[in-house]
Amino acid sequence: MNINLEYVILVLPIILPLLTAALGLIFLHYPKVQIPIGMTGMGLHFLSTVALFLYVSRKGILAVTMGNWPAPFGITLVADQFSVVMVLMVGLMGLLVL
């Protein structure tokens, strides 16, 4: 199985908040466990968006087709400079709110 760096760097800002939310729901009745999970998840999300920002700044627009399906059937994730800045701002605001 060949894992592409572009695929991982583009999917991480989507997957990390979902995993953090799932872990938060698992530990619903344990707020002392939820707080470090949320802070760690937001920190990792912010770091992944910084990595994506640096990658797009150096290499240009990044487009990855999920599962190598053609356009009408598959999902294509695209990261350009504007969208990466927006995701970076969301990550920063989420980190500051926690």
C-alpha positions, 0 to 999 in steps of 0.5 A: 500500500502506497501512502502519498504525503499529499493525501495525508497532509490534505486529509489530516485537517478533516480527520483530526477534528472528527477523531477528537469529537468521537473520543470526546463522545466516548468520554462524555461523563469524564470532563477531566479526560475530555479537556486534554483530549480536546486540547490535544486534538485542536493542537494537532489540528492546528499543526496539521493546518500549518503543515498544509499551509507550508506545503501549499505555499511552496508547491502551489495548489494541491488536489487529491482524488479520493480513492482514485475514482474519476470525477463524476463518482469520486471526491476531489479535495483541493487546497489553494492558498485562500482555502488553506488560510481559512482553515488555518484561521479556523484552527487558530480560533479553535485553539485560542477558544480552548 
